[in-house]
Every structure is written in C-alpha cells, then in structure tokens.
Amino acid sequence: MSGAELIVEARGAGVVLLTLDRPEARNALSLGMRRSLAAAFEDLAADPAVRCVVVTGGPTLFAAGADIKAMATLTANEAAANSTAPLWRPLKDFPKPVIAAVNGLALGGGCELAMHCDIIVAGRGARFGQPEIKVGILPGAGGTQRLVRAVGKFKAMKILMTGESIGAEEAERAGLVSEVVDDDQVLLRALELAAAIAALPAKALAGIKQLVAFRRGPAARGRADDGAAGHAAPLRHVPTSTRAWPPSSRSANRPSSRGPLRLSIEAARALIPQTARARDDGRDIALEALICKYFASKRAAR
C-alpha cells in the first residue's frame, strides 16, 4: 500500500505506521506525497483491521513544510487546478485515532499535518511553527484555525505573524503537544501509545473523535476548507426581518412587544439552520451573540 514518497507498514495488532519518505527535500509535502497520504488514509479508514495510525517523518525531522520550489514553477491556472485542500480531507475526516511522532522540524504544512492528528508525541529537539508569512503566503491547510484552537489566539498570533518556531517543551506547555520524550524515544513511545489505544473499543474511540470535532465547531465537523488554502468562509447572513426566519421559529421566536426581549441559545440557533457558529474572516463568532445584538438594536429603536 506504500505510495510515492510514503512508506506504509504494519506495526503490531491494529497499528499502521506511515513514514514520510522524502529526506532529500526535508520531507517537504509535495503533491505526490499529499496524494499518497490521502490515498493511504482512505484505504486505512475502510480497513476494519486498522485501529490506530502513527505518522512520522523519521528520526531527524518530521516535515519542513510545503514544497515551495515546486509551487514556484506553477502558473496561476496550474496552482488552482492542483489545489491540495481536498487531499487533506481523508485525514481530517479519518474516524480512527492518529498519532504524530515528531522529531526535528514540523514547519508550515508539516506543523499542519501534525495538528491534523489526535495526539502529538514530540522529541525534545522538535520545533513547531508556521513560517509562511516570511515568504508572503498564508498557512494553507487550516493552520490559522487549528493553531488557535490548540494554543489560544494570542500565542497563535505571535507564531503566525512572526513566523517564529517554538520548541517542543514550549509547545507542550502551550497545549500543542501531548507529550515530550527524548529524541530517540519518540517513535517507540508513539507506537506504545498506538498499541494501547488499538486494544480499546473502536466504536468508543470513534465516538470520542466525533464529539471532540463537534465541540470544535462546523469547520472541524466537515467544512471542506477548515481554513485550508488561506480562504475564510463568509459570514452567514443574519435576518433583518422576522419574515426571513424559518416558519417553525417565526412566531415562537419573534420579539414580543410586551415585556423584555428574551432569546434562548436554542432559539437563536434555530434562526439560521444547520449552523451553530458564523464565521467572519476566519474568526468564530457566537451565533447567539449576533442574534442578541440584532434584538438589542431593535429594542433601542423602539
């Protein structure tokens, strides 16, 4: 099942190891490697014998980012045709546990690859960062969204806006890394965790992944971009008239002319179907806050 620039091997009962295999380019994520990763995760998702996956770049580095040299040779049309956003989906939607075993550099796309995993085991010499700003581009695989969820806005903004990397121990303190071990123990520890997890009930593990993804919001539950390719989803329209509300909520949730205006979170969410959050330039904005702001403006105008 190994593909271009990717080695796939079984490592014990239910455990599969994926090794990025492009050392001459510091494991830069070429289009071929991304396609191989996507195909591997699709196959592993469909294989009931697979219970947990470990992703590594080898003993000296994880992945130094996207293949900038290859990107520089593409025309605008070629770049659009070769969009990698769909290639991240098999990993983003992978229903089984994934552990990143990180030695050395995990930068740009490499950091984003690690953040797509459920657990990150890092060596003491590992470094994480999003240096895209230094070449004038945006993180292209959800880095702006996933990093904020991992370490919080202010830490993430420093990393994203300066392009500076952080060490493994700082990353662990910030919440980006699950566990830090000696460099020569990274893969052994990741495989040890994978073996322990693979022995646990698969349906319960899948349920945990689904619930955690639900808690993180729509982008983690199936939005195709999740910040990928640097594109932020547009802010959903908040109705300015009760005529725009769904019929089921129009009468029940219309502001009353008698007494104070009240709106439950459940009612607010019913106003804009199929979403629990709106997005504005990549920033999550609570839907209930938008609706309450709308009602507050109506009350002020009365």
Salt bridges, closest charged atoms under 4 A:
GLU5 OE2 - ARG22 NE 3.39
GLU9 OE1 - ARG11 NE 3.74
GLU24 OE2 - ARG22 NE 3.94
ASP67 OD2 - ARG22 NH2 2.80
ASP93 OD1 - LYS92 NZ 3.44
ASP118 OD2 - LYS209 NZ 2.98
GLU169 OE2 - ARG124 NH1 3.37
GLU170 OE2 - LYS155 NZ 2.39
GLU179 OE2 - ARG189 NE 2.79
ASP182 OD1 - ARG124 NE 2.77
GLU192 OE1 - ARG189 NH1 2.92
ASP226 OD2 - ARG146 NH2 2.76
ASP226 OD1 - ARG149 NH2 3.53
ASP280 OD2 - ARG283 NH2 3.63
ASP281 OD2 - ARG283 NH2 3.99
ASP284 OD1 - ARG279 NH1 3.34
GLU288 OE1 - ARG269 NE 4.00
